[in-house]
Amino acid sequence: MNLEKLIPIPNHNGIKPHDDPILFSLIIPTYNEGKNIKNLVAQITQLLEQIIPHEYELIIVDDDSFDRTWEIALELTEEYPSLRVMRREKEKGLSTAVIRGWQVARGEILGVIDADLQHPPETLLNLWKEIQKGADLAVASRNAEGGGVSDWSALRRFLSRGAQTLGLIILPEVIGRVSDPMSGYFLVRRRCLIDTHLSPLGYKILVEVLGRGKVGWIAEVGYVFQERQEGESKVTKKQYIDYIRHLIRLRFSLWQINRFIRFGLVGFSGVFVDMTFLYLLSDPSTLALPLTRSKIIASELAIINNFLWNDAWTFRDISQKQPGKRQKIKRLIKFNIICLGGLIINVLLLNFFFNVFGLNRYIANLISIALVTIWNYWLNLKLSWRSTELT
């Protein structure tokens, strides 16, 4: 599902954004949490009044609960003027609830906390301290120092660790940034998410923020995950399936598949350059130079060919923001260095396939090129044509 960019929207399901910004907006997504909501709002209000009195808002986003949590919350607004309530009747899901809350929030700092009191409200104070120190993102972690879980079964512990391990395999550069990527309790600066297209799936909103947001400094605060006192747990098999789907979708998104296709097409042109010069230089019927030397020369010519096409087409949107010959030369040097690493791997693979398996030199070369294509694309995306401009 595509979501609007993270900016206030005029009117969504009964709640209107205010014009005046404030310091902090905390989103509380709810579904059948009528027994917990009053206690939670009271605790959070008491804590925030100590550190940022009148400079915060609590936004409850309820998915049309059967127990009418939204109605109970509305009754609390007279006692707690900083409380706002959104009732969603046509949309479900924790992650989208958080996004909808952020869209109407006024805070410079945005946050999320579960409504079931399994996230200790007092941990907000430690998270806020990290934000005051300058952190872009402050995450409450069960795996950081001082953190843990209360009475989880061995199976639930195994599933949680297994999900994190799977995330490290699929999205190492995202999941590896924090010790508890499945946490649903964190604060983030609004500027890190402005003009960011968030499209979460399932319950793991933090993964989306880490993957798509412009997040630099990350701080972690240990906390002990509490057992639910009221209401029913919402952990289901579907959540784990959605988590895996989310990881895979984010993986392809971060790879920028359309750009990768263009990169691949340019790579094909480089293959023709590479193969042509490899033939002219190494074939017994032509110059008959040694295979390794011929491969290095042919690959360098292919690298130059690929750079020119990638700079003008594949990464045109980025290169246009970095005009001038000096910037272009810098990109060429970075591209060459990265591809040199790929070339070393390519040469090793070529000799391995040719000398060990006895493959035809051209087939061996083609296989080698295919295996280093992802290496070249990923590092060039991150380094050669890296966009540092925040919109």
Phi, psi and chi 1 to 4 in degrees:
 res  aa     phi    psi   chi1   chi2   chi3   chi4
   1 MET       -  132.7  175.3  179.6   55.4      -
   2 ASN   -87.2  132.9  -66.9  -35.5      -      -
   3 LEU  -110.4  152.5  -63.8  179.1      -      -
   4 GLU   -63.3  159.0  -66.2   90.2  -12.9      -
   5 LYS   -62.7  159.2  -70.4 -177.1  178.0  179.6
   6 LEU   -78.7   77.9 -175.8   56.7      -      -
   7 ILE  -138.1  156.5   54.9  175.2      -      -
   8 PRO   -58.6  141.1  -24.5   34.7      -      -
   9 ILE  -114.3  150.8   52.0 -179.4      -      -
  10 PRO   -55.6  -48.8  -22.1   31.7      -      -
  11 ASN  -162.4  117.7 -174.7    9.5      -      -
  12 HIS  -131.4  112.4 -170.1   78.7      -      -
  13 ASN    52.4   41.8  -68.3  -21.6      -      -
  14 GLY    94.1    0.8      -      -      -      -
  15 ILE  -122.6  135.4 -170.5  170.2      -      -
  16 LYS  -112.7  135.5  -64.6 -178.2  179.3  179.7
  17 PRO   -72.4  147.0   25.4  -31.5      -      -
  18 HIS   -90.8  160.7  -63.3  -87.0      -      -
  19 ASP   -80.3  -35.2  -65.9  -30.4      -      -
  20 ASP   -81.0  124.6  -61.2  -30.2      -      -
  21 PRO   -71.6  156.0   27.1  -34.0      -      -
  22 ILE  -131.3 -176.1   57.0  173.4      -      -
  23 LEU   -82.1  -41.5 -166.2   55.4      -      -
  24 PHE  -143.8  133.2  178.7   42.4      -      -
  25 SER  -123.3  122.2  -63.6      -      -      -
  26 LEU  -111.8  122.3 -178.5   63.6      -      -
  27 ILE   -94.3  134.5  -50.2  -55.0      -      -
  28 ILE  -122.6   95.1  -51.5  171.3      -      -
  29 PRO   -73.9  136.5   25.2  -30.1      -      -
  30 THR  -135.7  150.3   60.9      -      -      -
  31 TYR  -155.6  111.4 -175.3   69.9      -      -
  32 ASN    56.2   51.1  -68.9  -22.9      -      -
  33 GLU  -117.3   30.2  -64.6  -67.5   -7.0      -
  34 GLY   -58.6  -30.4      -      -      -      -
  35 LYS   -78.4  -17.3  -65.0  179.5  179.9  179.4
  36 ASN  -106.3  -22.7  -67.5  -45.3      -      -
  37 ILE   -65.5  -38.4 -160.1   63.6      -      -
  38 LYS   -65.3  -45.1 -174.7  173.7 -177.5  178.0
  39 ASN   -62.9  -42.6 -171.7    8.8      -      -
  40 LEU   -64.4  -47.4  177.9   67.7      -      -
  41 VAL   -61.0  -40.3  169.7      -      -      -
  42 ALA   -62.8  -45.1      -      -      -      -
  43 GLN   -66.0  -46.0  -70.7 -171.2   47.2      -
  44 ILE   -65.1  -42.5  -66.7  175.6      -      -
  45 THR   -60.0  -45.2  -60.2      -      -      -
  46 GLN   -60.0  -41.3 -176.8  178.8   15.9      -
  47 LEU   -68.2  -47.6  -70.3  167.5      -      -
  48 LEU   -70.8  -29.4  -65.6 -179.4      -      -
  49 GLU   -64.8  -23.2  -77.7  -65.5  -32.7      -
  50 GLN   -74.7  -33.8  -63.6  174.8   20.3      -
  51 ILE  -109.2  -34.6   55.2  173.1      -      -
  52 ILE  -139.5   63.4   47.2  172.4      -      -
  53 PRO   -56.4  129.2   20.4  -31.9      -      -
  54 HIS    65.9    9.4  -48.0  -58.5      -      -
  55 GLU  -112.3   28.4  -77.0  -65.3  -43.8      -
  56 TYR  -145.0  166.5   66.1   91.5      -      -
  57 GLU  -143.2  146.3   63.1 -177.9   -8.4      -
  58 LEU  -109.3  125.6  -51.2  179.9      -      -
  59 ILE  -117.5  110.8  -57.5  178.0      -      -
  60 ILE   -88.6  124.8  -68.6  174.7      -      -
  61 VAL  -114.5  106.6 -176.8      -      -      -
  62 ASP  -107.0  135.9 -175.1   73.0      -      -
  63 ASP   -91.4   53.7  -75.9   -4.7      -      -
  64 ASP    53.8   55.0 -159.4   20.2      -      -
  65 SER   -58.9  142.6  -62.1      -      -      -
  66 PHE   -63.3  -32.8  -70.7  121.0      -      -
  67 ASP   -85.3    8.9   72.4   -7.3      -      -
  68 ARG    59.1   44.3  -55.6 -179.6   75.6   81.5
  69 THR   -53.9  -41.2  -58.2      -      -      -
  70 TRP   -60.1  -36.8   55.8  -87.5      -      -
  71 GLU   -70.1  -41.9 -171.5  172.9   56.7      -
  72 ILE   -61.0  -41.9  -62.6  170.6      -      -
  73 ALA   -65.3  -40.3      -      -      -      -
  74 LEU   -60.1  -37.1  -79.8  171.7      -      -
  75 GLU   -65.0  -24.7  -66.6  173.7   -4.7      -
  76 LEU   -79.8  -15.2  -63.4  174.4      -      -
  77 THR   -65.6  -25.5   55.6      -      -      -
  78 GLU   -68.7  -36.4  -66.9 -175.1   10.5      -
  79 GLU   -81.5  -30.8 -177.8  177.9   -4.0      -
  80 TYR  -122.9   93.5  -59.5   99.6      -      -
  81 PRO   -65.1  -17.6   19.6  -30.5      -      -
  82 SER   -85.3    0.3  -64.4      -      -      -
  83 LEU   -92.5  133.4  178.3   63.8      -      -
  84 ARG  -127.2  151.2  -55.4  165.9   67.9 -165.3
  85 VAL  -131.7  131.8 -178.9      -      -      -
  86 MET  -120.0  128.6  174.9 -169.2  -68.3      -
  87 ARG  -108.5  119.8  177.7 -169.4 -179.4 -170.7
  88 ARG  -102.9  123.3  -57.1 -162.1  -55.4  167.9
  89 GLU  -106.3  -17.0  -61.3  179.8   84.6      -
  90 LYS  -120.5   11.8  -62.7 -179.4 -179.6  179.5
  91 GLU  -145.2  142.7 -163.0  172.9   21.2      -
  92 LYS  -132.6  160.6  -56.9  -71.5 -176.6 -177.0
  93 GLY   117.7  137.2      -      -      -      -
  94 LEU   -64.1  -48.2 -175.6  144.4      -      -
  95 SER   -62.0  -45.1  -69.1      -      -      -
  96 THR   -67.6  -30.8   59.1      -      -      -
  97 ALA   -62.7  -41.4      -      -      -      -
  98 VAL   -63.4  -45.0  174.7      -      -      -
  99 ILE   -60.5  -44.7  -58.7  -62.3      -      -
 100 ARG   -61.6  -39.2  -65.7  -52.9 -175.0 -162.2
 101 GLY   -64.7  -43.2      -      -      -      -
 102 TRP   -63.0  -33.5  -75.4  -13.1      -      -
 103 GLN   -64.3  -29.3  -74.8  176.1  -40.7      -
 104 VAL  -104.4    1.5  -61.7      -      -      -
 105 ALA   -73.7  154.2      -      -      -      -
 106 ARG  -106.8   -8.8  -63.1  178.5  -71.8  155.3
 107 GLY   -73.8  147.6      -      -      -      -
 108 GLU   -72.0  -30.4  -62.9  174.6   14.0      -
 109 ILE  -110.8  133.2  -51.3  -60.8      -      -
 110 LEU  -113.9  144.4  -53.8  171.4      -      -
 111 GLY  -144.8  170.4      -      -      -      -
 112 VAL  -146.8  142.9   57.5      -      -      -
 113 ILE  -146.6  143.3 -175.6  173.6      -      -
 114 ASP   -70.5  155.0  -77.8   -4.2      -      -
 115 ALA   -92.7   -1.1      -      -      -      -
 116 ASP   -93.7    7.2   52.2   17.5      -      -
 117 LEU    66.9   13.4  -68.2  171.4      -      -
 118 GLN   -78.0  -19.4  -68.2 -178.2  -52.6      -
 119 HIS   -96.2  110.1  -67.4  158.3      -      -
 120 PRO   -60.5  120.4  -18.1   30.0      -      -
 121 PRO   -56.6  -33.1  -28.0   37.3      -      -
 122 GLU   -63.5  -20.2   57.3  -89.2   18.6      -
 123 THR   -65.5  -19.9  -56.6      -      -      -
 124 LEU   -56.1  -36.4  -85.8  173.9      -      -
 125 LEU   -62.6  -41.8  -60.2 -178.8      -      -
 126 ASN   -71.3  -36.6  -67.4  -31.9      -      -
 127 LEU   -63.5  -41.5  -68.6  171.5      -      -
 128 TRP   -64.4  -36.9 -171.1 -102.7      -      -
 129 LYS   -60.0  -40.1  -72.1  178.3 -177.8  177.8
 130 GLU   -67.6  -37.9  -63.7  -60.1  -30.3      -
 131 ILE   -63.7  -41.2  -68.4  -67.0      -      -
 132 GLN   -62.4  -29.5  -75.0 -175.7  -49.9      -
 133 LYS   -74.6  -13.3  -67.3  176.8 -176.2  176.9
 134 GLY   118.2    3.1      -      -      -      -
 135 ALA   -64.6  142.0      -      -      -      -
 136 ASP   -77.6  -33.6  -69.4  -35.9      -      -
 137 LEU  -140.4  128.1  173.5   68.0      -      -
 138 ALA  -118.2  119.0      -      -      -      -
 139 VAL  -113.1  130.5  179.6      -      -      -
 140 ALA   -80.5  120.3      -      -      -      -
 141 SER  -120.7  134.0  170.8      -      -      -
 142 ARG   -78.0  -14.6  -64.6  163.1  -66.8 -174.9
 143 ASN  -107.0   -2.7  -58.6  -38.1      -      -
 144 ALA   -82.9  173.1      -      -      -      -
 145 GLU   -58.5  129.1 -177.5  178.7   -3.8      -
 146 GLY    88.2   -1.4      -      -      -      -
 147 GLY   -98.5  170.2      -      -      -      -
 148 GLY   167.2 -174.8      -      -      -      -
 149 VAL  -121.6  157.3  -65.0      -      -      -
 150 SER   -83.5  -82.7   47.5      -      -      -
 151 ASP  -121.2   44.8  -63.7  -40.4      -      -
 152 TRP   -68.8  144.1  -82.5   17.4      -      -
 153 SER   -73.2  162.4   66.0      -      -      -
 154 ALA   -60.1  -36.2      -      -      -      -
 155 LEU   -65.0  -43.9  176.3   60.5      -      -
 156 ARG   -67.1  -37.5 -170.7  172.6 -179.7 -174.9
 157 ARG   -62.7  -42.3  -68.3  172.5 -172.4  -94.0
 158 PHE   -63.2  -44.6  172.0   78.1      -      -
 159 LEU   -64.3  -39.2  -70.6  173.7      -      -
 160 SER   -65.2  -47.1  178.3      -      -      -
 161 ARG   -67.0  -37.4  -76.0  -63.1 -175.1  179.9
 162 GLY   -64.1  -40.4      -      -      -      -
 163 ALA   -63.8  -40.2      -      -      -      -
 164 GLN   -67.1  -41.3 -175.9  170.3  -11.9      -
 165 THR   -62.8  -42.3  -58.6      -      -      -
 166 LEU   -61.2  -40.9 -178.1   62.7      -      -
 167 GLY   -61.4  -38.4      -      -      -      -
 168 LEU   -65.8  -30.3  -73.9  170.2      -      -
 169 ILE   -74.2  -44.1  -66.3  171.8      -      -
 170 ILE   -81.2  -41.9  -61.3  174.9      -      -
 171 LEU  -131.1   63.0  -83.5  171.0      -      -
 172 PRO   -59.8  -37.3   22.2  -33.4      -      -
 173 GLU   -74.3  -14.1   74.7  -80.6   17.0      -
 174 VAL  -100.3  -57.8  173.7      -      -      -
 175 ILE   -63.6  -33.3  -57.4  -59.4      -      -
 176 GLY   -73.3   -5.3      -      -      -      -
 177 ARG   -76.9  -20.5  -63.4 -168.8   70.5 -173.0
 178 VAL  -134.6  158.9  -67.5      -      -      -
 179 SER   -81.3  -18.5   65.6      -      -      -
 180 ASP  -136.0   72.6 -170.3    2.0      -      -
 181 PRO   -66.3  -13.6   24.9  -34.9      -      -
 182 MET   -93.0    7.8  -58.4  179.8   75.3      -
 183 SER   -65.3  140.7  175.3      -      -      -
 184 GLY  -112.5   25.9      -      -      -      -
 185 TYR  -134.7  102.6 -168.0    7.4      -      -
 186 PHE  -163.8  166.0   59.6   89.3      -      -
 187 LEU  -123.5  143.6  -49.2 -176.8      -      -
 188 VAL  -143.9  145.7   61.7      -      -      -
 189 ARG   -73.2  136.6  -66.6 -172.8 -175.1  -84.3
 190 ARG   -55.4  -39.6  174.5 -176.0  -72.9  -88.6
 191 ARG   -60.5  -22.7   67.4  168.1 -175.7 -112.3
 192 CYS   -73.5  -15.3  -62.3      -      -      -
 193 LEU  -118.5   -8.6  -59.7  179.2      -      -
 194 ILE   -62.0  135.6  -72.6  178.7      -      -
 195 ASP    62.4   22.5  -71.9  -24.0      -      -
 196 THR  -102.4  129.0  -62.5      -      -      -
 197 HIS   -87.0  102.4 -168.9   75.6      -      -
 198 LEU   -93.7  130.3  -60.7  175.4      -      -
 199 SER  -139.5   69.8 -178.9      -      -      -
 200 PRO   -75.2  158.8   29.5  -35.0      -      -
 201 LEU  -135.3  123.1  178.6   66.0      -      -
 202 GLY    86.9 -143.5      -      -      -      -
 203 TYR  -108.7   -9.0  -82.6   54.0      -      -
 204 LYS   -95.6   74.4  -55.1  -51.7  172.5 -171.8
 205 ILE   -66.0  -30.4 -178.0   64.6      -      -
 206 LEU   -62.3  -37.5  178.4   58.1      -      -
 207 VAL   -59.6  -41.0  174.1      -      -      -
 208 GLU   -65.6  -42.6 -170.8   77.9    1.5      -
 209 VAL   -64.0  -43.3  169.6      -      -      -
 210 LEU   -66.9  -37.9  -71.7  168.2      -      -
 211 GLY   -77.1  -36.3      -      -      -      -
 212 ARG  -110.4  -21.1  -59.2 -175.6 -168.0  -88.0
 213 GLY   -76.7  164.1      -      -      -      -
 214 LYS   -96.7   70.6  -54.5  175.2 -174.6   73.7
 215 VAL  -101.5  123.3  178.4      -      -      -
 216 GLY   -99.5  -91.0      -      -      -      -
 217 TRP   -72.6  124.0  176.3    2.9      -      -
 218 ILE  -116.8  130.1  -60.9  175.4      -      -
 219 ALA  -116.1  149.3      -      -      -      -
 220 GLU  -124.9  142.6  -65.9 -169.4  -58.0      -
 221 VAL  -126.4  124.0  172.2      -      -      -
 222 GLY   -71.8  141.5      -      -      -      -
 223 TYR  -149.3  157.0   84.0  102.4      -      -
 224 VAL   -99.6  118.2  177.5      -      -      -
 225 PHE   -67.2  123.9 -171.4   83.8      -      -
 226 GLN   -91.2  154.5  -56.9  -62.3  -51.8      -
 227 GLU   -77.3  145.4  -74.0  -58.2  -54.1      -
 228 ARG   -65.1  133.1  173.9 -176.0  -77.2  -86.6
 229 GLN   -96.9  -35.1  -59.4  -60.3  -45.2      -
 230 GLU  -131.0  152.1  -60.3  -74.7   -6.6      -
 231 GLY    80.6 -176.4      -      -      -      -
 232 GLU  -114.5  146.2  -62.5  179.5   -4.9      -
 233 SER   -65.0  144.5  173.8      -      -      -
 234 LYS  -109.0   12.2  -59.4  177.7 -178.3   66.9
 235 VAL   -73.3  121.1  177.8      -      -      -
 236 THR  -134.5  168.4   64.2      -      -      -
 237 LYS   -61.0  -34.6  -67.9 -179.7 -178.7  178.8
 238 LYS   -60.7  -33.5 -175.4  178.6 -176.9  -60.9
 239 GLN   -62.4  -41.0  -71.6 -174.9   23.8      -
 240 TYR   -67.5  -38.6  -69.8  104.6      -      -
 241 ILE   -65.1  -44.3  -65.5  172.5      -      -
 242 ASP   -61.6  -36.7  -76.0  -15.8      -      -
 243 TYR   -61.8  -45.8  169.5   69.8      -      -
 244 ILE   -64.5  -43.4  -64.6  172.3      -      -
 245 ARG   -61.3  -39.3  -69.5  173.2   57.8 -153.7
 246 HIS   -62.8  -44.7 -171.1 -172.4      -      -
 247 LEU   -59.6  -46.2  -69.8  175.6      -      -
 248 ILE   -65.9  -43.4  -66.0  172.5      -      -
 249 ARG   -63.8  -41.4 -172.0  168.8   71.4  177.5
 250 LEU   -67.7  -36.4 -170.6   55.4      -      -
 251 ARG   -58.0  -49.9  170.3   75.1  -74.8  160.2
 252 PHE   -66.0  -35.1  -79.7  105.3      -      -
 253 SER   -65.6  -44.4  173.9      -      -      -
 254 LEU   -68.4  -28.3  -65.8  178.9      -      -
 255 TRP   -71.0  -15.2  -91.0  -16.9      -      -
 256 GLN    52.9   71.1  -60.5 -174.3   30.8      -
 257 ILE   -57.7  -37.3 -164.3   67.2      -      -
 258 ASN   -64.2  -40.5  -69.2  -26.5      -      -
 259 ARG   -66.9  -37.6 -162.0 -170.3  -64.7  -86.0
 260 PHE   -63.2  -37.5  179.3   72.0      -      -
 261 ILE   -62.4  -44.0  -69.2  172.5      -      -
 262 ARG   -62.6  -41.3  -66.5 -163.6  -65.9  -88.8
 263 PHE   -60.6  -39.9 -173.1   85.8      -      -
 264 GLY   -66.1  -40.0      -      -      -      -
 265 LEU   -65.0  -41.4  -68.9  174.3      -      -
 266 VAL   -62.2  -39.7  169.1      -      -      -
 267 GLY   -59.2  -35.1      -      -      -      -
 268 PHE   -62.8  -39.8  -93.0  115.5      -      -
 269 SER   -64.1  -36.5   72.7      -      -      -
 270 GLY   -66.5  -32.9      -      -      -      -
 271 VAL   -61.2  -44.2  169.5      -      -      -
 272 PHE   -63.2  -41.5  -74.0  113.1      -      -
 273 VAL   -62.5  -47.3  172.8      -      -      -
 274 ASP   -60.1  -50.4 -173.4  -72.9      -      -
 275 MET   -66.3  -37.8  -61.8  -71.8  -86.8      -
 276 THR   -62.6  -48.9  -61.7      -      -      -
 277 PHE   -73.4  -30.2  -79.9   94.7      -      -
 278 LEU   -62.0  -40.5 -177.4   65.8      -      -
 279 TYR   -65.8  -48.1  166.3   75.1      -      -
 280 LEU   -62.7  -32.9  -67.3  173.8      -      -
 281 LEU   -89.4  -35.8  -65.3  169.2      -      -
 282 SER  -109.8  -20.2   71.8      -      -      -
 283 ASP   -65.0  139.8 -163.0   88.0      -      -
 284 PRO   -57.3  -24.4  -25.8   35.0      -      -
 285 SER   -85.8   -6.3   64.9      -      -      -
 286 THR  -116.1 -118.3   55.0      -      -      -
 287 LEU   -80.5  -23.5  -64.8  177.8      -      -
 288 ALA    57.7   37.9      -      -      -      -
 289 LEU   -73.9  161.1  -64.7  176.3      -      -
 290 PRO   -57.3  147.9  -26.3   35.3      -      -
 291 LEU   -60.1  -47.0  179.1   62.0      -      -
 292 THR   -63.0  -45.4  -61.4      -      -      -
 293 ARG   -62.9  -42.7 -172.4 -173.3  -48.9  169.3
 294 SER   -62.3  -40.6  -59.4      -      -      -
 295 LYS   -63.9  -41.1  173.0   60.6 -177.0  174.0
 296 ILE   -63.7  -45.4  -68.9  173.1      -      -
 297 ILE   -65.4  -46.3  -63.6  172.3      -      -
 298 ALA   -61.4  -40.1      -      -      -      -
 299 SER   -68.9  -37.2  -66.1      -      -      -
 300 GLU   -64.9  -40.0  179.7   58.1   31.0      -
 301 LEU   -65.6  -37.8  -68.0  172.3      -      -
 302 ALA   -67.1  -36.4      -      -      -      -
 303 ILE   -62.7  -44.6  -74.6  171.7      -      -
 304 ILE   -63.4  -44.3  -65.9  173.0      -      -
 305 ASN   -56.9  -48.1  168.9   83.4      -      -
 306 ASN   -64.9  -39.2  -70.6    2.5      -      -
 307 PHE   -61.1  -47.1  169.6   78.0      -      -
 308 LEU   -60.6  -42.6  -66.2  173.7      -      -
 309 TRP   -70.1  -42.5  -80.4  106.7      -      -
 310 ASN   -64.9  -39.1  -79.5  -41.6      -      -
 311 ASP   -67.8  -34.4 -157.5   54.6      -      -
 312 ALA   -87.9  -19.4      -      -      -      -
 313 TRP  -130.2  -62.9 -175.8   41.9      -      -
 314 THR   -59.9  -48.0  -52.6      -      -      -
 315 PHE  -113.2   30.4  -60.2   99.6      -      -
 316 ARG   -58.0  -39.6 -177.6 -179.2  178.9 -176.6
 317 ASP   -62.0  -31.3   56.9  -38.8      -      -
 318 ILE   -85.2  -44.0  -60.9  174.6      -      -
 319 SER   -64.5  -29.4   60.3      -      -      -
 320 GLN   -66.3  -24.8  -74.7 -178.2  -26.3      -
 321 LYS   -84.0   -4.3  -62.2  176.1 -177.6  177.3
 322 GLN  -127.5   63.7  -57.5  168.6   -1.5      -
 323 PRO   -72.6  166.0   29.6  -34.7      -      -
 324 GLY   103.1  151.2      -      -      -      -
 325 LYS   -65.1  -36.3  -68.4 -177.5  179.0  179.2
 326 ARG   -62.0  -45.1 -175.7  176.0  179.6 -179.3
 327 GLN   -64.8  -38.2  -69.1  -65.3  -32.6      -
 328 LYS   -65.2  -40.3 -169.2  165.7 -171.9  173.2
 329 ILE   -64.0  -39.3  -68.6  172.6      -      -
 330 LYS   -61.0  -44.1  -77.0 -176.4  178.6 -179.6
 331 ARG   -63.8  -39.5  -66.5 -165.6  -61.8  -86.2
 332 LEU   -63.5  -42.2  173.7   59.6      -      -
 333 ILE   -63.6  -46.0  -67.6  172.7      -      -
 334 LYS   -61.6  -44.5  -70.9  179.6 -176.8  178.5
 335 PHE   -60.0  -41.5 -176.7   78.7      -      -
 336 ASN   -66.9  -41.5 -139.8  -48.8      -      -
 337 ILE   -64.3  -45.1  -68.8  172.7      -      -
 338 ILE   -63.5  -45.2  -68.5  168.6      -      -
 339 CYS   -69.1  -25.7  -69.4      -      -      -
 340 LEU   -63.5  -40.9  178.3   61.3      -      -
 341 GLY   -60.3  -43.2      -      -      -      -
 342 GLY   -65.0  -35.5      -      -      -      -
 343 LEU   -63.7  -42.3  173.8   58.6      -      -
 344 ILE   -59.4  -45.7  -66.8  171.2      -      -
 345 ILE   -62.5  -41.8  -62.3  172.7      -      -
 346 ASN   -60.7  -46.1 -160.6  -29.1      -      -
 347 VAL   -62.7  -44.0  169.8      -      -      -
 348 LEU   -60.5  -44.2  -67.6  174.4      -      -
 349 LEU   -66.8  -40.6  -71.0  172.2      -      -
 350 LEU   -59.1  -49.2  171.7   61.4      -      -
 351 ASN   -65.4  -35.5  -79.3  -83.7      -      -
 352 PHE   -63.5  -50.0  178.3   74.5      -      -
 353 PHE   -67.0  -37.3  -68.4  134.0      -      -
 354 PHE   -75.6  -45.9  179.8   74.7      -      -
 355 ASN   -86.9  -33.9  -65.4  -45.1      -      -
 356 VAL   -89.0  -47.5  176.4      -      -      -
 357 PHE   -93.5  -11.9  -74.4   96.8      -      -
 358 GLY    71.0   25.2      -      -      -      -
 359 LEU   -71.2  154.5  -65.9  180.0      -      -
 360 ASN   -54.8  139.4  175.6  -83.6      -      -
 361 ARG   -59.0  -32.8   70.2 -175.7   65.8 -151.0
 362 TYR   -78.4  -37.5  -55.1  112.5      -      -
 363 ILE   -66.2  -42.6  -66.1  175.9      -      -
 364 ALA   -60.5  -40.5      -      -      -      -
 365 ASN   -66.5  -41.4 -172.7   45.7      -      -
 366 LEU   -63.4  -42.9 -165.8   61.2      -      -
 367 ILE   -63.3  -42.7  -65.9  173.2      -      -
 368 SER   -61.7  -42.8  -57.5      -      -      -
 369 ILE   -61.7  -43.6  -70.0  170.9      -      -
 370 ALA   -60.8  -38.4      -      -      -      -
 371 LEU   -72.5  -23.8  -69.3  175.7      -      -
 372 VAL  -100.6    0.5  -60.9      -      -      -
 373 THR   -62.0  -45.9  -63.8      -      -      -
 374 ILE   -63.4  -40.7  -66.8  178.0      -      -
 375 TRP   -54.5  -51.5  157.6  -81.4      -      -
 376 ASN   -63.3  -43.0  -73.3  -20.5      -      -
 377 TYR   -63.9  -50.6  171.9   73.3      -      -
 378 TRP   -62.6  -46.8 -175.8 -112.5      -      -
 379 LEU   -70.3  -36.2  -72.8 -174.2      -      -
 380 ASN   -66.8  -37.1  -83.3  -59.3      -      -
 381 LEU   -61.5  -38.6  177.8   63.9      -      -
 382 LYS   -83.6  -25.2  -67.2  -61.5 -179.6 -178.2
 383 LEU  -120.8  -54.1  -62.2  176.2      -      -
 384 SER   -68.0  -45.3  -60.7      -      -      -
 385 TRP  -116.4   47.9  -75.4  -82.5      -      -
 386 ARG   -81.9  124.6  179.3  170.4   60.5   94.5
 387 SER   -92.3  119.9  177.1      -      -      -
 388 THR  -103.5    3.5   57.7      -      -      -
 389 GLU   -81.1  128.5 -179.2  179.5  -27.8      -
 390 LEU   -95.0  124.5  -62.8 -178.5      -      -
 391 THR   -90.7      -   56.2      -      -      -
